[in-house]
């Protein structure tokens, strides 16, 4: 009887840590999948700006969206975002974008991304222009889809 109790006790102390490690590994894999999903959504979101696809861009926003584009004096809601897109991205253009992923944190149904974004295009005089910004987005998962609840961008000025 004592041998059986001792065997069960030892088994308990050895198996529980092994099971916990397996759960942690599964959680890490799920986290990696969510990170990949969020970065994929960021790339898809940015690609729509060159196409001036306002409806596609707005579809990424949560109904309670609040964002602060670097060219605006104040934060804007969904209506302000529509006006901003109409003014700044009125028609498709040959924009080349590059996202440099700087950081991501995921906590349940909330994700925060930080990245540097470079836009390049040819202006009306045929000269290549480049604009660099830092962006932060807060994503929230509703039902089965991720939406941008908030965001902020800050233009990076070149120092000579």
URGI-V438246 format. One record per pair of residues at least 6 apart in sequence whose ideal C-beta (glycine too) atoms are under 6 Angstrom apart, sorted by the first residue. I is the first residue (numbers start at 1). GAP is how many residues later the second one is. Records with the same first field share a line. If there is no record, write none. Layout:
I: GAP, GAP
//
This chain:
31: 75
34: 72
35: 69
38: 73, 101
41: 105
45: 15
46: 51
48: 8, 9
49: 40
50: 45
51: 41
52: 37, 39, 40
54: 31
60: 88
61: 87
62: 78, 85, 87
65: 13
66: 9, 11, 84
67: 9, 84
68: 7, 84
69: 15, 84
70: 63, 83, 84, 85
93: 28
95: 24, 26
96: 24
97: 22
98: 20
99: 16, 18
100: 15, 16
101: 14
102: 12, 13
103: 11
104: 9
105: 7
109: 32
110: 30
111: 28
112: 26
113: 24
114: 22
115: 20
116: 18
117: 16, 18
118: 14
119: 12
120: 10
121: 8
122: 6
123: 6
132: 24
133: 20, 22
134: 20
135: 18
136: 16
137: 11, 14
138: 11, 12
139: 7, 9
140: 7, 9
//
